[in-house]
Amino acid sequence: MSDVRLPDPQTSRVVLIGASRYSDPKLPDLPAVGRTVTELARLLTDPTYGVVPEGHCTVLLDNGDLRTVGQRLRGAVDEAEDLLLVYFAGHGLVSSRRHDLYLALPDSEWTAPEFNALEYDKLRHAVLDSQARNKIVILDCCFSGRAVTDTLAGDETGKLDQLEVAGTYVLTSAQRNQVALALPGEDYIAFSGRLMRLLAEGAVGGPEFLTIEDLYQRLRKLMTAEGLPVPLNRGAGTANQIALSVNRAFAASAGPALRERRADAVRQGKDGDWKGAATLLQKIGDEQTRILGPEHFDTLRTLQSYAHSLGGAGEPMTAAQLLRQLLTDHLRLLGPDHEDTLRSRQFLAINLGEAGYREEAIGMLRVLLADRGRVLGAEDPHTLRTRHMLARNLALTGARDEALALLRQLVAERERLLGPDHPHTRRASEDLAKEDGGERDVREVH
């Protein structure tokens, strides 16, 4: 579906309600509920793969005050504009006369849920009152299938028509008269645990984004195959086009293809088409940010190449600004001695020099030369490239004696290590032979 999208995290709200402890002896405690609600909150607020920031996720775990639950639910209902997601896990109760569904809270009573449990019909009305464009209700409790019968839309046809426009989706863990299960040896409730596994691991062969409908279809097949209660659903409008997660399995399969595209773009830049390379790398970086996350190793490497290509295309100051930020991320995520951290420092020095800040570039290259020699060794190709880069910048500032000394040493080492006909050796020899120290593009040395 081309219209599938992630919800707007700033205008979406999530409410997670769960009860793991009960005062009524007829309602056994459900310790798996507490673990389930906590883990689901973590997945839905994950900075990379979640749908809302932590501040937009209301967690009501073991809150027995019906008024407080109602107030917090109403607060989220009033604030949601794009997606409103309401989830409940715990005991499901049925009233004795009308057989309506009630969601048990810690102080609810088995025999009289009408007075101390959350009536599903009231939750339904609250959700339908929301101005959110898309509304999703997920119930993991016994008898939850009652929520997707005629009770969902009420007895009036007009209300059903209104529901179709509202864009609402209800997903339940069990049929109308089935019980939900917490299986021995499993940390989470059976239905929610499998739902969370899809969110955490993705669906192999699935689309880039996992919608509520995608999740339902996969859960139905999975739970049927395992002989577990089969979930039910009912959807209307556009709610089934809202994704609840990036498909992490899709990200795993997309990663190699994106890396190959990056390598092609980098080669394009090295062949002289820096502008075209920068355009391609920006697109690849955007895709990697969306699919893999902004701090994924591949994403950071593409952003590094993109920034350097911008410099080659005539925007060295913009490149240097991007590389400063990237260097901060590399230091935090990879450490000071990682090869990509060292490469960002070299690219930053190159672009600062090209932008006219030669002295700053020389200072950075002196320190980098020592660090690369310490980490990689004095004869490593990257160390030698840094020495070449330093010599070129020194020559451009008039420090010819030091530049010539570095170039003589560099030529001797490259002749010994690579031979006199290697392109790197020839390039160093050409620089050594030049006496004018005129302005040159030093970007080819990276």
C-alpha positions in Angstrom: 0.0 0.0 0.0 1.6 3.2 -1.2 -0.2 5.3 1.5 1.3 3.3 4.4 3.2 5.6 6.7 4.5 5.9 10.3 2.4 8.1 12.6 3.5 11.6 13.5 5.2 11.0 16.8 4.5 14.6 18.1 0.7 14.4 17.5 0.2 10.7 18.4 -0.6 9.2 21.8 -0.3 5.7 23.3 -2.1 4.5 26.4 -1.1 1.1 27.9 -3.3 -0.2 30.6 -2.5 -3.4 32.5 -3.3 -5.2 35.7 -1.0 -7.9 37.1 -2.2 -8.0 40.7 -5.7 -8.4 41.9 -7.3 -8.2 45.4 -10.2 -10.6 44.5 -9.1 -14.2 45.2 -11.2 -15.3 42.2 -8.9 -13.3 39.9 -5.4 -14.8 40.0 -2.4 -12.5 39.7 -0.8 -12.2 36.2 2.9 -11.4 36.6 3.4 -11.7 32.9 1.2 -8.7 32.4 3.6 -6.4 34.2 6.5 -7.6 32.1 4.4 -7.3 28.9 3.3 -3.7 29.5 6.8 -2.6 30.4 8.4 -4.2 27.3 5.6 -3.0 25.0 6.2 0.6 26.3 9.9 0.2 25.5 9.2 -1.0 22.0 6.6 1.6 21.1 8.9 4.5 22.4 12.1 3.2 20.9 13.9 6.2 19.5 14.5 4.5 16.2 11.7 2.0 15.7 9.0 3.3 18.0 5.9 5.4 17.1 5.9 8.0 19.9 8.4 9.6 22.3 8.4 8.4 25.9 6.5 11.5 27.1 3.6 10.6 24.8 3.1 7.1 26.1 0.9 6.8 29.2 1.5 3.6 31.2 -1.2 2.7 33.7 0.1 -0.5 35.3 -1.7 -1.9 38.4 -3.7 1.3 38.8 -6.9 0.3 40.6 -8.5 3.8 40.7 -11.1 3.8 37.9 -11.4 7.6 38.0 -7.6 8.0 37.6 -7.6 5.6 34.7 -10.4 7.4 33.1 -8.8 10.8 33.5 -5.5 9.7 32.1 -7.2 8.0 29.2 -9.3 11.1 28.5 -6.1 13.3 28.5 -4.5 11.2 25.8 -7.8 11.2 23.8 -7.9 15.0 23.9 -4.3 15.4 22.8 -4.1 12.8 20.0 -4.4 14.2 16.5 -2.8 11.6 14.2 -2.8 8.2 16.0 -4.5 7.2 19.3 -3.4 3.7 20.4 -5.1 2.1 23.5 -3.9 -1.2 24.8 -5.2 -3.4 27.7 -3.8 -6.5 29.2 -5.3 -8.4 32.1 -8.4 -10.3 33.1 -11.5 -9.8 30.9 -14.8 -10.1 32.7 -18.4 -10.5 31.5 -21.4 -8.9 33.3 -24.0 -11.4 34.6 -27.0 -9.9 32.8 -26.0 -8.2 29.6 -22.8 -10.2 29.0 -20.9 -7.0 28.2 -17.1 -7.0 28.3 -15.3 -5.4 31.3 -11.6 -4.9 31.7 -10.5 -5.9 35.2 -8.4 -3.5 37.3 -6.6 -4.5 40.5 -9.6 -3.9 42.7 -12.2 -5.3 40.3 -14.5 -8.1 41.5 -15.3 -11.2 39.5 -19.0 -11.2 40.5 -19.8 -7.5 40.1 -17.5 -5.9 37.4 -20.2 -3.2 36.6 -19.1 -1.2 39.7 -15.3 -1.5 39.8 -14.0 -2.5 36.4 -13.4 -0.5 33.2 -16.4 -1.1 30.9 -15.3 -1.7 27.4 -18.2 0.3 26.0 -17.0 3.4 27.9 -13.5 2.9 26.6 -14.9 2.5 23.1 -16.9 5.8 23.4 -13.9 7.6 24.7 -11.8 6.4 21.7 -14.5 7.3 19.2 -14.7 10.8 20.7 -11.1 11.4 19.9 -10.3 13.8 17.0 -7.3 11.5 16.1 -7.4 10.6 12.4 -6.6 7.0 13.3 -7.6 5.0 16.4 -6.4 1.5 17.3 -7.5 -0.6 20.3 -5.7 -3.8 21.2 -7.1 -6.0 23.9 -5.2 -9.0 25.4 -7.7 -10.5 27.8 -10.3 -13.3 28.1 -13.5 -12.7 26.1 -11.9 -9.9 24.2 -13.5 -11.1 21.0 -16.7 -9.5 22.3 -15.1 -6.1 21.3 -15.3 -6.9 17.6 -18.9 -8.1 17.4 -21.8 -5.7 17.0 -20.8 -4.2 20.4 -18.0 -2.3 18.6 -20.3 -0.1 16.6 -23.4 -0.2 18.8 -26.8 -1.3 17.8 -27.5 1.6 15.5 -26.5 1.4 11.8 -25.6 5.1 11.9 -22.9 4.5 14.5 -21.4 1.9 12.3 -21.3 4.3 9.4 -19.6 6.9 11.7 -17.0 4.3 12.7 -16.2 3.7 9.0 -15.3 7.3 8.7 -13.5 7.5 12.0 -10.7 5.2 10.9 -10.7 2.8 13.8 -9.1 -0.7 14.2 -9.7 -3.2 17.0 -7.4 -6.2 17.5 -8.2 -8.8 20.2 -6.3 -11.8 21.5 -9.2 -14.2 21.6 -12.6 -15.1 20.3 -15.9 -14.0 21.9 -16.0 -16.8 24.5 -12.3 -17.8 24.6 -9.8 -17.2 27.3 -6.4 -15.5 26.7 -3.4 -17.5 27.7 -0.2 -16.9 29.7 1.9 -20.0 28.8 4.2 -21.6 31.4 7.8 -20.7 30.9 7.1 -17.6 28.8 7.8 -14.1 30.1 4.9 -12.5 28.3 1.3 -13.1 27.6 1.0 -15.4 24.6 -0.7 -13.0 22.2 1.2 -9.9 23.3 4.5 -11.7 23.4 4.1 -12.8 19.8 3.0 -9.3 18.9 6.1 -7.8 20.5 8.4 -10.4 18.8 7.1 -9.1 15.5 7.8 -5.5 16.6 11.3 -6.4 18.0 12.4 -8.8 15.2 10.3 -7.8 12.2 8.7 -10.1 9.6 10.9 -11.8 7.1 9.6 -11.2 3.6 7.3 -8.5 4.9 7.1 -4.8 3.8 9.2 -1.9 5.0 6.5 -0.8 7.5 4.4 -3.1 9.6 0.8 -1.9 9.8 -1.8 -3.2 12.4 -3.3 -5.3 9.5 0.1 -6.8 8.7 0.6 -7.7 12.4 -2.9 -9.2 12.6 -2.5 -11.4 9.5 0.8 -12.7 10.8 -0.4 -13.2 14.3 -3.4 -15.1 13.1 -1.3 -17.6 11.1 1.3 -17.9 13.9 -1.2 -18.5 16.7 -3.3 -20.9 14.5 -0.2 -22.9 13.8 0.7 -23.1 17.5 -2.9 -24.1 18.5 -3.4 -20.9 20.5 -6.5 -18.7 20.6 -7.0 -17.1 17.2 -7.1 -13.2 17.3 -9.9 -11.2 15.8 -9.9 -7.9 14.2 -12.3 -5.2 12.8 -11.1 -2.2 10.9 -12.4 0.8 9.1 -11.2 3.8 7.3 -7.5 4.5 7.1 -6.3 3.0 10.4 -5.0 -0.1 8.7 -2.6 2.1 6.7 -0.8 3.4 9.8 2.4 1.5 10.6 3.2 0.6 14.2 6.9 -0.1 13.4 9.6 -0.2 10.8 10.0 -3.9 9.8 13.4 -4.8 11.3 13.7 -7.8 9.1 13.2 -5.6 6.1 16.0 -3.4 7.4 18.3 -6.4 7.7 17.6 -7.4 4.0 17.8 -3.8 2.8 21.1 -3.1 4.5 23.4 -4.9 2.0 21.7 -3.3 -1.1 22.0 0.1 0.5 25.7 -0.5 1.2 26.3 -1.5 -2.4 24.6 1.7 -3.6 26.8 3.7 -1.3 29.9 2.1 -2.6 28.8 2.9 -6.2 28.2 6.5 -5.2 31.6 6.8 -3.5 33.3 5.5 -6.7 31.4 8.1 -8.7 32.8 10.9 -6.5 36.3 9.5 -6.8 35.9 9.5 -10.5 35.3 13.2 -10.4 31.5 13.6 -10.2 31.3 14.9 -6.7 28.0 16.7 -7.2 26.3 13.5 -8.5 27.8 11.5 -5.7 26.5 13.9 -3.1 23.0 13.7 -4.5 23.0 9.9 -4.5 24.6 9.7 -1.0 22.0 12.1 0.5 19.2 9.9 -0.8 20.9 6.7 0.4 21.5 8.3 3.8 17.8 9.3 4.1 16.7 5.7 3.4 19.2 4.3 5.9 18.1 6.8 8.5 14.5 5.7 8.1 15.1 2.0 7.7 18.2 1.3 9.8 18.1 4.3 12.2 20.2 7.5 12.5 22.9 5.9 14.6 23.4 2.7 12.6 27.0 2.1 11.5 26.0 2.1 7.8 24.0 5.3 8.1 26.9 7.1 9.8 29.3 5.9 7.1 27.1 7.2 4.3 26.7 10.6 6.0 30.5 10.7 6.2 30.8 10.1 2.5 28.0 12.6 1.7 29.6 15.4 3.7 33.0 14.8 2.0 31.3 14.7 -1.4 29.7 18.1 -0.7 33.2 19.5 -0.2 34.3 18.1 -3.5 31.3 19.6 -5.1 32.4 23.1 -3.9 30.8 23.4 -0.5 33.7 22.7 1.9 32.3 24.8 4.7 28.9 23.0 4.7 30.9 19.7 4.6 33.0 20.8 7.6 29.9 21.7 9.6 28.3 18.3 8.9 31.6 16.5 9.7 31.9 18.3 13.1 28.5 16.9 14.1 29.3 13.5 12.7 32.6 13.4 14.6 30.8 14.0 17.8 28.5 11.0 17.0 31.5 8.9 16.1 33.4 9.7 19.3 30.3 8.9 21.4 29.3 5.7 19.5 32.6 4.3 18.2 35.3 5.8 20.4 38.3 7.9 19.5 40.4 5.2 17.9 37.8 3.7 15.5 38.8 3.9 11.9 35.6 5.8 11.0 36.3 8.4 13.8 39.8 8.8 12.4 38.5 9.1 8.9 36.0 11.8 9.9 38.9 13.8 11.5 40.8 13.6 8.2 37.8 14.6 6.1 37.1 17.5 8.5 40.7 18.7 8.2 40.6 18.4 4.4 37.4 20.5 4.1 38.5 23.1 6.6 41.7 23.6 4.5 39.6 23.9 1.3 37.4 26.4 3.1 40.4 28.6 3.8 41.2 27.5 7.4 44.6 26.0 6.5 46.2 26.6 9.9 43.4 24.8 11.7 43.6 22.0 9.2 47.4 21.7 9.8 46.9 21.6 13.6 44.3 18.8 13.2 46.4 16.8 10.8 49.5 16.9 13.1 47.5 15.4 15.9 45.8 12.9 13.5 49.1 11.8 12.1 50.3 10.9 15.6 47.1 9.1 16.4 47.0 7.1 13.2 50.6 6.1 13.7 49.8 5.0 17.3 46.6 3.1 16.3 47.5 1.8 12.8 51.3 1.9 12.6 53.6 4.4 10.9 53.5 2.5 7.6 49.8 1.9 7.3 48.3 3.4 4.1 46.0 5.7 6.1 48.8 7.0 8.2 50.8 7.8 5.0 47.8 9.5 3.5 47.6 11.8 6.5 51.3 12.6 6.2 50.7 13.4 2.5 47.7 15.6 3.4 49.7 17.5 6.0 52.6 18.1 3.6 50.2 19.5 1.0 48.6 21.9 3.4 52.0 23.0 4.8 53.2 23.8 1.2 50.1 25.9 0.6 50.8 28.0 3.7 54.5 28.6 2.7 56.1 26.1 5.1 58.0 24.5 2.3 60.9 23.1 4.2 58.7 21.0 6.5 56.5 20.1 3.6 59.5 18.9 1.5 60.9 16.9 4.4 57.6 15.1 4.8 57.2 14.5 1.1 60.8 13.1 0.7 60.1 10.6 3.6 56.7 9.8 2.1 58.1 9.0 -1.4 60.8 6.8 0.1 58.3 4.8 2.1 55.9 4.4 -0.7 58.6 3.3 -3.1 59.7 0.7 -0.6 56.2 -0.5 0.3 54.3 0.0 -3.0 56.9 0.4 -5.7 57.8 3.4 -7.8 54.9 2.9 -10.3 52.0 2.8 -7.8 49.6 5.7 -8.2 50.1 6.9 -4.6 53.9 6.8 -5.1 53.7 8.8 -8.4 51.4 11.3 -6.8 53.8 11.9 -3.9 56.7 12.2 -6.3 54.8 14.8 -8.4 54.1 16.9 -5.4 57.7 16.7 -4.3 58.9 17.8 -7.8 56.7 20.9 -7.6 58.3 24.0 -6.3 55.6 26.6 -6.5 53.3 25.3 -3.8 50.3 26.7 -5.7 46.8 26.1 -4.7 45.6 22.6 -5.5 42.6 20.4 -4.8 43.8 18.1 -2.1 40.6 16.1 -1.8 41.9 13.2 -3.8 44.0 12.1 -0.8 41.5 10.6 1.6 
